[in-house]
Amino acid sequence: MNATPTRHQGPAGPPAAGSDPDRVFAALANGTRREVLRLLREGGPQPVQVLAEHFAMRRPSLSEHLKVLREAGLVSEERAGRQRIYRLEAVPLSEVQEWLGPYERFWRAKLAGLGELLDRIPDDEAQ
């Protein structure tokens, strides 16, 4: 029996056209790739040589991470002569934020309830 895998849609509904949330989440699961995104967010577009200076790995390994990020739509690549310049593409991250939104609201409500409970408990000094 050949079962066809199904795609689960998050609370935000179907993914936007042309995006693949599974690829985005898989790309974000790796610490090196998250660090690349941070570097691009804070430093703007950068050539691969500059990005490579931040990692204790060979360039081909970093290139594999950049390929995963590119395929997930999280970075774009532009050639400038012999250099490849990478730029952060934040649109897929908004999809992640939409997916995480209900969980954030869930935890905020739980923590607010905990705060209210703690406010009702008398302090040790009052007894």
KACOR-V668439 format. One record per backbone hydrogen bond with DSSP energy under -1.0 kcal/mol. CO is the residue of the C=O (numbers start at 1). NH is the residue of the N-H. E is the energy in kcal/mol with one decimal. If there is no record, write none. Layout:
# KACOR-V668439
CO&NH&E ; CO&NH&E
This chain:
# KACOR-V668439
10&13&-1.9 ; 16&19&-1.9 ; 20&24&-1.9 ; 21&25&-2.8 ; 22&26&-2.3 ; 23&27&-2.5 ; 24&28&-2.3 ; 27&30&-1.1 ; 30&34&-2.1 ; 31&35&-2.2 ; 32&36&-2.1 ; 33&37&-2.2 ; 34&38&-2.2 ; 35&39&-2.7 ; 36&40&-2.3 ; 37&41&-2.4 ; 38&42&-2.8 ; 39&43&-2.6 ; 40&44&-1.4 ; 46&86&-3.3 ; 47&51&-2.0 ; 48&52&-2.7 ; 51&54&-1.7 ; 52&55&-1.7 ; 55&57&-1.3 ; 58&62&-1.8 ; 59&63&-2.9 ; 60&64&-1.5 ; 61&65&-1.6 ; 62&66&-2.6 ; 63&67&-2.1 ; 64&68&-2.0 ; 65&69&-2.2 ; 66&70&-2.5 ; 67&71&-2.8 ; 68&72&-1.6 ; 69&74&-2.3 ; 70&73&-1.3 ; 74&89&-3.2 ; 76&87&-2.2 ; 78&85&-3.5 ; 80&83&-1.9 ; 83&80&-2.5 ; 84&48&-1.9 ; 85&78&-2.5 ; 86&46&-2.1 ; 87&76&-2.3 ; 90&94&-1.2 ; 91&94&-1.0 ; 91&95&-1.1 ; 92&96&-1.4 ; 93&97&-2.3 ; 94&98&-2.4 ; 95&99&-1.9 ; 96&100&-2.5 ; 97&101&-1.7 ; 100&104&-2.2 ; 101&105&-2.4 ; 102&106&-2.1 ; 103&107&-2.4 ; 104&108&-2.5 ; 105&109&-2.3 ; 106&110&-2.1 ; 107&111&-2.7 ; 108&112&-2.3 ; 109&113&-2.2 ; 110&114&-2.1 ; 111&115&-2.4 ; 112&116&-2.3 ; 113&117&-2.1 ; 114&118&-2.6 ; 115&119&-2.0 ; 116&120&-1.2
